[in-house]
Amino acid sequence: CDDPIYINPENGYKITSFLEGVRPCDPLNVSDLKKCMNLLKKFHQMELTVDHEFDIFKQIEFYESLWEGAPSIYRDYQKTKENVLSLKPYIEAHAGKKVLTHIDAVPDNFLFCAGEDGEQLQLTDWEYAGMGDYANDFGTYVVCCECSDEEALRALEHYFDRKPTFEEVRHNFAYVALAGWCW
């Protein structure tokens, strides 16, 4: 991730080193996709911990509270909400070990930059990070890249370095639905 030069403990503002020759991930570039999924998997496998969780259901409740009782501008919001909430029992029953998740694993936060040994990849923008299911990151990536089902399956194959099982596909696609609704 970024190499901070300064972090203000009062407001969280930070200053990082300027990166030369930076480009974001191109989700249509198979090489970029492989590298990004590999980085996410390595990150999740590090088993880093923090003292707070990211609960996507609570995040959605928070966003709804900002409406202060006003209805959604989307006619089908309530039906969509019911459909997505119907996934909650499945997600809770199949929750795996919580790992540190980035939560904002969008293409623009995967930065390719010039390094001593060629192009390096880093993940930036950690404001939402917290303990949670690894599939949060996959879901956000797929939604923000507007992946087709085929592209999402390809990304999942790159994440696992193999064809995912039916259960792995179902688990990760449940988080695609959650991310689509939340973000």
DOPA-435915 format. One line per field, with one value per residue: x, y, z of N, C-alpha, C, CB in turn; residue in three letters. Coordinates in steps of 0.05 Angstrom, whole numbers, always signed. Each point is the difference from the previous one (the first is absolute). Glycine has a CB too. Layout:
% DOPA-435915
n.x: c(X/...) .
n.y: c(Y/...) .
n.z: c(Z/...) .
ca.x: c(X/...) .
ca.y: c(Y/...) .
ca.z: c(Z/...) .
c.x: c(X/...) .
c.y: c(Y/...) .
c.z: c(Z/...) .
cb.x: c(X/...) .
cb.y: c(Y/...) .
cb.z: c(Z/...) .
vomi: c(ALA/...) .
//
This chain:
% DOPA-435915
n.x: c(+17/+24/+61/-47/+44/-45/-40/-25/+5/-46/-19/+31/+40/+36/+39/+0/+57/-29/-14/+45/-52/-64/-22/-51/+13/-1/-54/+26/+59/-17/+46/-41/-27/+53/+12/-57/+0/+59/-17/-49/+36/+43/-45/-25/+56/+12/-45/+0/-32/-23/-20/-42/-32/+4/-63/-2/-45/+27/+6/-63/-12/+36/-33/-55/+21/+6/-66/-3/-41/+22/-34/+58/+0/-18/-67/+37/+15/-38/+23/+60/-12/-23/+51/+40/-32/+2/+66/-15/-3/+49/+36/-9/+15/+59/+29/+54/+24/-29/+46/+9/-57/+37/-62/+26/+11/-13/+38/+15/+29/+41/+51/+23/+48/+46/+14/+58/-32/-26/-42/+5/-58/-5/-57/-2/-42/+15/-62/-17/+54/-44/+22/-28/-1/+63/-60/+14/+38/-41/-43/+38/+19/-57/-19/+48/-1/-67/+24/-40/-17/+55/+27/-16/+29/+54/+1/-5/+50/+35/-18/+22/+56/-63/-47/-17/-14/-51/+24/+32/-52/-32/+42/+3/-62/-11/+40/-31/-50/+34/+23/-57/-21/+50/+8) .
n.y: c(-24/+47/-6/+32/+43/-4/-45/+64/-46/+43/-33/-61/+49/-50/+43/-58/+16/+39/-64/+25/-18/+8/-39/-2/-59/+9/-30/-10/-24/-70/+35/+28/-54/-24/+49/+1/-61/+4/+47/-32/-48/+33/+27/-54/-24/+51/-33/+73/-7/+58/-6/-4/-50/+30/-13/+2/+6/+53/+24/-3/+30/+49/+7/+2/+48/+37/-4/+33/-60/+3/-53/-19/+50/-67/+3/-42/+34/-46/-43/+11/-10/-57/-19/+14/-28/-58/+4/+1/-62/-3/+35/-32/-56/+21/+37/-27/+13/+60/+5/+57/+5/+45/+1/+18/-64/+62/-24/+46/-45/-28/+51/-37/+34/-9/-52/+9/-38/+45/+32/+6/-24/+50/-20/+68/+2/-25/+38/-62/-25/-36/-55/-18/-53/+3/+17/+64/-7/-29/+45/+45/-28/-6/+59/+28/-37/+16/-69/-10/-36/+3/+40/-35/-51/+32/+19/-60/-20/+44/-18/-58/+13/-27/+9/+42/-58/+13/+29/+43/+18/+9/+37/+41/+8/+17/+48/+14/+14/+36/+35/+13/+24/+35/+32) .
n.z: c(+0/-21/+12/+48/-18/+47/+29/+13/+55/-23/-50/-3/-26/-23/-23/-39/-15/-45/-16/-44/-34/+33/-47/+41/-5/-66/+39/-61/+27/+0/+29/+38/+16/+22/+36/+29/+17/+24/+39/+23/+15/+32/+35/+20/+19/+43/+36/-6/+56/-12/+59/-57/-21/-55/+32/-72/+46/+21/-60/-7/+54/-20/-52/+31/+38/-54/-6/+58/-14/-63/-19/-14/-39/-1/-18/+30/+61/+17/-41/+16/+61/-12/-31/+45/+48/-33/+15/+65/-1/-40/+36/+52/-27/-22/+55/-29/+49/+9/-48/+21/-40/-28/+15/-58/-37/-39/-45/+39/+42/-48/+8/-53/+37/-40/+41/-3/-40/-51/+12/+67/-5/+45/+13/-3/+44/+67/-3/+7/+34/+32/+10/-59/-17/-24/-20/+18/-49/-38/+7/-17/-53/-22/+9/-28/-55/-8/+16/-49/+48/-30/+41/+51/-22/-10/+61/+20/-35/+28/+59/-9/-37/-26/-37/+55/+19/-32/+51/-34/-31/+52/+27/-46/-11/+63/-15/-57/+37/+39/-45/-25/+54/+15/-51) .
ca.x: c(-17/+15/+21/-7/+21/-12/-28/-10/-16/-25/-20/+6/+12/+27/+16/+17/+19/-10/+8/+5/-9/-22/-24/-18/-6/-19/-14/-3/+26/+2/+24/-7/-19/+14/+17/-17/-12/+22/+6/-21/+2/+23/-7/-18/+15/+18/-14/+3/-24/-5/-19/-27/-11/-16/-25/-13/-28/-1/+7/-24/-18/+10/-7/-29/-6/+7/-24/-18/-28/-8/+1/+20/-8/-3/-27/+3/+19/-10/+1/+29/+8/-11/+15/+27/-2/-6/+26/+13/+3/+20/+26/+7/+4/+24/+21/+26/+17/+2/+27/+0/-9/+5/-27/-2/+18/-8/+23/+16/+16/+22/+18/+24/+20/+27/+16/+28/+0/-21/-26/-9/-29/-8/-28/-2/-26/-8/-18/-22/+11/-7/-2/-24/+2/+17/-17/-7/+18/-7/-25/+4/+15/-18/-20/+11/+10/-24/+6/-21/+3/+23/+23/+2/+11/+28/+14/+0/+20/+27/+3/+6/+20/-13/-29/-12/-22/-27/-3/+16/-13/-24/+8/+10/-21/-18/+13/-3/-27/+2/+15/-16/-21/+12/+15) .
ca.y: c(+24/+26/+4/+27/+18/+13/-5/+17/-17/+13/-3/-23/+9/-10/+8/-22/+6/+1/-23/+6/-19/-16/-5/-17/-26/-2/-25/-15/-11/-25/+0/+17/-14/-22/+12/+12/-22/-12/+18/-3/-26/+2/+17/-15/-22/+10/-2/+24/+6/+26/-4/+7/-15/+13/-15/+12/+5/+25/+22/+7/+14/+27/+16/+5/+19/+26/+10/+12/-8/+4/-25/-2/+11/-23/-12/-28/-2/-17/-27/-7/-3/-25/-21/-1/-9/-28/-13/+3/-26/-16/+12/-6/-29/-8/+19/-12/+15/+28/+10/+29/+5/+27/+9/+18/-12/+9/+1/+24/-2/-17/+18/-11/+22/-8/-8/-7/-26/+1/+10/-10/+3/+5/+5/+25/+9/-20/+12/-19/-25/-12/-29/-9/-22/+8/+4/+28/+13/-10/+12/+29/+1/-8/+21/+25/-4/-7/-25/-19/-25/-14/+15/-5/-28/+1/+13/-19/-20/+12/+3/-26/-14/-25/+3/-1/-19/+12/+15/+24/+18/+9/+17/+25/+14/+12/+26/+18/+12/+19/+24/+15/+14/+19/+22) .
ca.z: c(+0/+0/+20/+11/+11/+23/+5/+21/+17/+7/-21/-18/-26/-3/-22/-8/-21/-27/-16/-29/-20/+11/-15/+15/-12/-22/+5/-25/-6/+14/+16/+23/+16/+15/+21/+21/+16/+15/+22/+20/+13/+18/+22/+17/+12/+20/+26/+17/+15/+12/+21/-9/-22/-19/-3/-23/+7/+17/-18/-15/+19/+4/-24/+0/+21/-11/-14/+21/-5/-28/-15/-21/-27/-17/+4/+8/+22/+21/-9/-2/+28/+10/-14/+11/+28/+0/-1/+27/+14/-14/+6/+28/+3/-14/+5/+6/+18/-7/-7/-6/-27/-9/-4/-23/-20/-26/-18/+5/+24/-6/-14/-12/-1/-6/+23/-6/-15/-20/+9/+26/+4/+28/+5/+15/+9/+20/+19/+8/+7/+25/+0/-13/-19/-23/-23/-2/-20/-27/-8/-7/-25/-22/-4/-10/-27/-16/-13/-8/+15/-11/+10/+29/+3/-7/+22/+22/-7/+5/+29/+11/-17/-9/-3/+26/+5/-1/+25/-2/-19/+13/+22/-11/-14/+20/+7/-23/+4/+23/-8/-19/+15/+18/-12) .
c.x: c(+18/+21/-4/+25/-10/-29/-9/-18/-28/-22/+6/+12/+28/+13/+18/+20/-13/+11/+2/-12/-22/-22/-18/-3/-19/-14/-5/+26/+4/+24/-5/-18/+13/+16/-16/-12/+21/+8/-21/+3/+24/-6/-18/+14/+20/-11/+6/-26/+0/-23/-29/-8/-13/-25/-16/-30/-3/+7/-25/-20/+9/-7/-30/-8/+6/-24/-19/-29/-10/+1/+23/-10/-5/-26/+2/+18/-9/+1/+29/+11/-8/+16/+29/+0/-6/+26/+13/+2/+21/+28/+9/+7/+26/+23/+26/+15/+1/+29/-2/-8/+3/-27/-4/+19/-10/+25/+18/+17/+23/+19/+25/+19/+28/+15/+28/+2/-22/-26/-9/-30/-5/-30/-1/-28/-13/-21/-22/+11/-9/-2/-26/+5/+16/-17/-10/+17/-6/-26/+3/+14/-19/-21/+12/+13/-23/+6/-25/+4/+26/+26/+4/+11/+29/+16/+2/+20/+28/+5/+9/+22/-10/-29/-12/-22/-27/-5/+15/-13/-25/+6/+9/-21/-21/+11/-1/-27/+1/+14/-16/-21/+12/+12/-15) .
c.y: c(+25/+0/+28/+15/+13/-9/+17/-17/+12/-5/-22/+8/-11/+11/-24/+9/+0/-24/+8/-22/-19/-3/-18/-27/+4/-26/-17/-13/-25/-1/+17/-15/-22/+12/+11/-22/-14/+16/-2/-26/+0/+17/-14/-22/+9/-2/+23/+5/+29/-4/+8/-17/+18/-18/+14/+6/+25/+24/+9/+14/+29/+17/+6/+21/+29/+12/+14/-5/+4/-27/+1/+12/-23/-14/-28/-4/-19/-30/-10/-5/-27/-24/-2/-9/-29/-17/-1/-27/-18/+10/-5/-29/-9/+19/-16/+16/+29/+8/+30/+3/+29/+15/+18/-9/+6/+3/+24/-1/-21/+17/-15/+24/-11/-7/-8/-25/-1/+11/-14/+5/+5/+6/+25/+6/-20/+10/-19/-26/-9/-30/-8/-24/+10/+6/+29/+13/-9/+13/+29/+2/-6/+21/+25/-2/-6/-26/-15/-25/-15/+14/-4/-28/-1/+12/-20/-23/+10/+3/-27/-15/-28/+6/-1/-21/+15/+17/+26/+21/+12/+20/+27/+16/+11/+28/+19/+14/+20/+25/+17/+16/+22/+24/+12) .
c.z: c(+0/+21/+12/+10/+25/+2/+23/+18/+7/-21/-20/-26/-1/-25/-7/-21/-27/-15/-29/-17/+9/-21/+16/-15/-24/+2/-25/-9/+17/+19/+26/+19/+17/+23/+23/+17/+16/+25/+22/+15/+20/+25/+20/+15/+21/+29/+19/+15/+9/+20/-8/-24/-20/-4/-22/+6/+17/-17/-16/+17/+4/-24/-2/+21/-10/-15/+18/-6/-28/-15/-21/-26/-19/+6/+12/+24/+21/-8/-2/+28/+11/-13/+11/+29/+2/-1/+28/+14/-13/+7/+28/+5/-13/+4/+7/+21/-9/-5/-4/-29/-7/-2/-24/-22/-28/-18/+5/+25/-2/-18/-9/-2/-5/+26/-9/-18/-21/+12/+26/+2/+30/+1/+18/+10/+20/+20/+10/+12/+28/-2/-13/-18/-24/-25/-3/-22/-28/-9/-9/-26/-23/-6/-13/-27/-20/-16/-9/+17/-8/+11/+30/+6/-6/+22/+24/-5/+5/+30/+12/-15/-9/-5/+28/+2/-2/+25/+0/-18/+14/+23/-10/-14/+19/+8/-23/+3/+23/-8/-20/+14/+17/-14/-23) .
cb.x: c(-37/-41/+33/-45/+18/+31/+3/+2/+43/+26/-8/-36/-28/-13/+0/-38/+37/-4/-22/+42/+45/+11/+24/-25/+7/+29/-22/-37/+19/-23/+28/+6/-35/+2/+34/-10/-35/+17/+23/-31/-20/+31/+4/-37/-6/+19/+1/+34/-1/+15/+37/+6/-7/+40/+0/+32/-9/+13/+48/+8/-10/+38/+39/-7/+11/+48/+6/+34/-7/+16/-50/+18/+26/+50/-17/-9/+13/-30/-43/+5/-2/-46/-27/+14/-14/-44/+6/-18/-48/-32/-10/-29/-49/-30/-33/+1/+27/-42/+14/+36/-32/+42/-6/-12/+12/-41/-27/-35/-40/-28/-18/-24/-29/+0/-42/+13/+19/+21/-13/+45/-11/+46/-13/+38/-6/+46/+9/-28/+40/-26/+29/-18/-44/+36/-13/-12/+35/+23/-23/+2/+42/+7/-26/+8/+43/-13/+42/-2/-50/-26/-6/-39/-45/-11/-16/-48/-31/-3/-35/-47/+37/+33/+0/+10/+30/-16/-7/+41/+16/-22/+14/+45/+8/-14/+29/+29/-21/+0/+43/+9/-28/+9/+42) .
cb.y: c(-25/+23/-31/-18/+9/+40/-48/+41/-17/+35/+48/-23/+42/-42/+50/-32/-21/+51/-31/+26/+2/+15/+5/+40/-23/+29/+22/+31/+47/-23/-5/+41/+9/-27/+11/+39/-6/-20/+31/+27/-23/-5/+40/+11/-25/+31/-49/+20/-48/+26/+8/+47/-40/+23/-15/-23/-49/-27/-17/-40/-45/-17/-21/-47/-34/-13/-37/+35/+11/+48/-5/-41/+42/-6/+27/-13/+47/+37/+7/+27/+49/+21/+8/+37/+46/+9/+15/+46/+3/-9/+35/+38/-6/-21/+35/-19/-42/+10/-44/+10/-39/-14/-4/+38/-36/+23/-23/+26/+14/-44/+39/-37/+27/+30/-15/+20/-22/-38/+10/+9/-30/+17/-49/+18/+26/-18/+43/+20/+10/+42/-3/+46/-20/-29/-48/+1/+3/-44/-30/+12/-15/-48/-19/+12/-18/+49/-3/+18/-3/-14/+34/+32/-18/+3/+46/+11/-19/+24/+36/-2/+25/-29/-22/+48/-29/-40/-43/-27/-26/-43/-40/-21/-29/-46/-24/-30/-42/-38/-26/-35/-41/-37/-23) .
cb.z: c(+24/-17/-25/+13/-46/-4/-17/-30/+19/+24/+6/+21/-1/+24/+13/+10/+27/+1/+33/+11/-18/+47/-44/+18/+45/-30/+38/-13/-12/-38/-41/-28/-35/-42/-35/-30/-35/-43/-31/-29/-41/-40/-30/-31/-42/-35/-6/-33/+15/-42/+32/+18/+30/-24/+49/-30/-3/+41/-3/-29/+23/+28/-24/-15/+35/-3/-32/+7/+47/+0/+6/+23/+8/-2/-38/-47/-8/+16/-26/-42/+7/+6/-41/-32/+13/-22/-47/+3/+13/-38/-33/+14/+2/-34/+16/-46/+10/+27/-21/+35/+3/-25/+49/+31/+32/+19/-33/-24/+25/+3/+27/-26/+31/-41/+23/+44/+40/-25/-47/+22/-40/+11/-5/-28/-43/-4/-22/-35/-29/+12/+42/+2/+15/+18/+4/+49/+35/+10/+32/+48/+24/+12/+39/+47/+19/-2/+27/-48/+4/-42/-37/+8/-11/-49/-15/+10/-34/-44/+1/+15/+23/+26/-47/+5/+30/-27/+24/+9/-40/-11/+26/-4/-40/+17/+32/-30/-17/+31/+7/-34/-1/+31/+14) .
vomi: c(CYS/ASP/ASP/PRO/ILE/TYR/ILE/ASN/PRO/GLU/ASN/GLY/TYR/LYS/ILE/THR/SER/PHE/LEU/GLU/GLY/VAL/ARG/PRO/CYS/ASP/PRO/LEU/ASN/VAL/SER/ASP/LEU/LYS/LYS/CYS/MET/ASN/LEU/LEU/LYS/LYS/PHE/HIS/GLN/MET/GLU/LEU/THR/VAL/ASP/HIS/GLU/PHE/ASP/ILE/PHE/LYS/GLN/ILE/GLU/PHE/TYR/GLU/SER/LEU/TRP/GLU/GLY/ALA/PRO/SER/ILE/TYR/ARG/ASP/TYR/GLN/LYS/THR/LYS/GLU/ASN/VAL/LEU/SER/LEU/LYS/PRO/TYR/ILE/GLU/ALA/HIS/ALA/GLY/LYS/LYS/VAL/LEU/THR/HIS/ILE/ASP/ALA/VAL/PRO/ASP/ASN/PHE/LEU/PHE/CYS/ALA/GLY/GLU/ASP/GLY/GLU/GLN/LEU/GLN/LEU/THR/ASP/TRP/GLU/TYR/ALA/GLY/MET/GLY/ASP/TYR/ALA/ASN/ASP/PHE/GLY/THR/TYR/VAL/VAL/CYS/CYS/GLU/CYS/SER/ASP/GLU/GLU/ALA/LEU/ARG/ALA/LEU/GLU/HIS/TYR/PHE/ASP/ARG/LYS/PRO/THR/PHE/GLU/GLU/VAL/ARG/HIS/ASN/PHE/ALA/TYR/VAL/ALA/LEU/ALA/GLY/TRP/CYS/TRP) .
//
